[in-house]
Amino acid sequence: MPIAGDGNDPAPRTFRRELGLEFSKSNLEDLPGGGLLIRGVKLLAVGTWTDSATRTPLTYPAKALEANAGNWKDFSVWSRHKGGVPRDITEKVGAVENPRYLDRAVVGDIRLHGLTQRSRDTVALVREGVANYVSVEHTGSERWNTETRQYEAGEIAFYGAAVVNRGACATCKLRGNEGAPEEEDDMELKELEAALKAATDKITALETKAATAETKVKELEGKIAPVEDPKEGPKVKELEKALADQKAAHETKVKELEAAIKQLGEGPGAPATQPPGGTRELEPPAAVHVDPRSGEVYGL
């Protein structure tokens, strides 16, 4: 059961999951005492898988598998998953050896010890192709990816595996990949389609954001730029013309005054009492006599 998180909550949550993968028959090696070594088994591959415990899909990205390929808390291989009944020790039929990240998957070697009847039975079933899948058990954090709208694995801790009839991971087999290519291609195609859809959705979201931003820019430009009132236009033009006419009249008046001042500076003009035309001579004054005794003046 989940500890925390759902489709609307980005917080990570924790699950215990059981994922089955198929064996490959080309890598079987008989061991002394009836045991069997199965080399290079894909224990958990990149992809989106629905496990048998929670029955919900989970995406396993390459970065999570590579980072946690060696994080094993228990290497036991069992003849069945725990379920609701505790497992018997005789149901421990082998162990996982040398877990590592390879070819976009967590890969390991499975050693079936053959010491118990259940282990020997498991060896026989694997050899005959009746048991063909191994299912890993793990816990870890899972976070909702808002772009792909799927849960995505983060930290992974492995707690062993079980030999099962059919696993969640179609590409992870104990033996025989002869019938898997088409199935693998289908899974890869689904992964590519999911990635394409996620990329398309992201592009659409970016285009929407760009259109919204452009609209906001236009709104701001409209607020900043002055809006000319069509009624005020003619008034402004009339005022501009009146000012220009007044300036021209002032300049004309200045020129007239300058011309008058220049003319005064060249010398005095003719007396205002002189008649137009030529000049005339003045007559000599009349003769007079002054009486020396009385000082009176007499005309002659």
ZASEVEX-815499 format. One record per residue (C-alpha): residue in three letters; z, x, y. Coordinates in steps of 0.05 Angstrom, whole numbers, plus 5000, padded with zeros to 4 digits. Last residue first. Layout:
% ZASEVEX-815499
ALAZXY;...
% end
This chain:
% ZASEVEX-815499
LEU420253388107;GLY426053068070;TYR432853158098;VAL439153428064;GLU445853398097;GLY450354008098;SER453353818166;ARG452754478202;PRO447254818163;ASP442954198160;VAL438854248096;HIS431454138097;VAL427053878037;ALA419954008010;ALA417553537952;PRO417653817879;PRO411354117848;GLU407153637803;LEU407953717725;GLU401853927683;ARG398953487626;THR398153547549;GLY392953227503;GLY392852587459;PRO398352127438;PRO403551997489;GLN409552447490;THR416052057489;ALA417552187412;PRO416852917421;ALA411953247370;GLY414853507304;PRO420054037293;GLY418854557237;GLU416954657160;GLY423854457134;LEU422953727152;GLN416853677105;LYS420653977047;ILE426253477055;ALA421252897054;ALA417953146991;GLU424653226955;LEU426552516975;GLU420052236946;LYS421052616881;VAL428152356874;LYS425651646884;THR420451726829;GLU425652006780;HIS430151416794;ALA424550926782;ALA422851266715;LYS430151236693;GLN430750506710;ASP424450356671;ALA427050736609;LEU433850386613;ALA430449706616;LYS425949886556;GLU432050096514;LEU435749466532;GLU429849036511;LYS429249406445;VAL436649306429;LYS436148566444;PRO429948496399;GLY433748796338;GLU440248426346;LYS437647786313;PRO435148166251;ASP442248446240;GLU441449146213;VAL445849306152;PRO449149986157;ALA449050376090;ILE455950486059;LYS456949806025;GLY449849775997;GLU450550495972;LEU456950295936;GLU453549705902;LYS447650145882;VAL452450645851;LYS456050095813;THR449549845783;GLU447650545762;ALA454450635728;THR453549985689;ALA446650195666;ALA449250875644;LYS455050555606;THR450250085570;GLU445750675552;LEU451751055525;ALA453850465482;THR446750395455;ILE446551145439;LYS453151085402;ASP450750475363;THR444550855343;ALA448551465321;ALA453251035279;LYS447250675249;LEU443951335232;ALA450351595200;ALA451050965159;GLU443751005138;LEU444551735120;GLU450751575078;LYS447150995045;LEU441251455029;GLU445951975000;MET449151444956;ASP442351184934;ASP440051894920;GLU446252004878;GLU444751384838;GLU437651604827;PRO439952304808;ALA445552044763;GLY442451874696;GLU441852584672;ASN448552794703;GLY451852834635;ARG459053024627;LEU465552964665;LYS462452614724;CYS463152594800;THR456952314833;ALA458651574826;CYS465451644858;ALA469651034841;GLY470551214768;ARG468650894702;ASN471850964634;VAL477451424657;VAL480252124647;ALA486052204695;ALA487452674753;GLY492853094787;TYR496952974849;PHE492253204905;ALA494553224978;ILE489253035030;GLU489753085106;GLY484552685144;ALA480652155107;GLU476451675148;TYR477250925153;GLN470850585175;ARG467950295239;THR462850865243;GLU464250975318;THR471450715320;ASN473551175262;TRP480150895235;ARG484751455211;GLU487151615140;SER492852085123;GLY494052335053;THR495452174980;HIS491652364918;GLU489952184847;VAL483352434819;SER479252024771;VAL475152374716;TYR469152034686;ASN464952084623;ALA469051834566;VAL464251584512;GLY459652184520;GLU460652424450;ARG463953074472;VAL468252704522;LEU470752204471;ALA472352764421;VAL476253154474;THR480052524494;ASP481952394422;ARG484353114416;SER488653014479;ARG491452354454;GLN492952664386;THR496753224420;LEU495553974427;GLY488053904445;HIS489154284511;LEU483853934553;ARG482354454608;ILE478854164669;ASP475454654716;GLY475354464790;VAL470854234847;VAL472553914913;ALA465653704939;ARG460253854990;ASP456954384945;LEU463454764931;TYR470654704955;ARG475654984905;PRO480354794848;ASN481455354798;GLU484554974740;VAL485954234730;ALA490454074670;GLY490353744601;VAL492053144558;LYS498352894591;GLU498852234555;THR503652554507;ILE508652594564;ASP508751824567;ARG506451514632;PRO510951024671;VAL508150314672;GLY505649974736;GLY499250394741;LYS500151124724;HIS492851274712;ARG490351424642;SER489251994592;TRP492552474641;VAL490453124674;SER496153494707;PHE494953974766;ASP500653704811;LYS501853844885;TRP494754084898;ASN492454274968;GLY486854764949;ALA481054324969;ASN484654095031;ALA480654405088;GLU474054355051;LEU475153635033;ALA477153435104;LYS471353805136;ALA466353505087;PRO468152795107;TYR471352315057;THR470151595079;LEU474851075051;PRO473250395021;THR478849924999;ARG480949754928;THR487950034941;ALA488950334871;SER481950324839;ASP478550704895;THR472750504940;TRP468651114959;THR465051335022;GLY461852025014;VAL463352765006;ALA465552904935;LEU472152894898;LEU473553204829;LYS466653484816;VAL467453854751;GLY465354584751;ARG467454774680;ILE469854314624;LEU474154694576;LEU475654364509;GLY481454434460;GLY481054394384;GLY485654984369;PRO480955514398;LEU476955254458;ASP470154934460;GLU466255004525;LEU462954424560;ASN458754574622;SER452254214608;LYS455753564593;SER457453424666;PHE463452984680;GLU463452364725;LEU468052224783;GLY473751714790;LEU478051624852;GLU485351414850;ARG488651324918;ARG495651374947;PHE495251155018;THR497651385087;ARG495951125156;PRO493451465219;ALA494151105287;PRO487550825313;ASP490150105306;ASN485049535307;GLY482349665237;ASP489249775209;GLY494750295214;ALA501350445179;ILE504550535111;PRO498850245071;MET500050005000;
% end
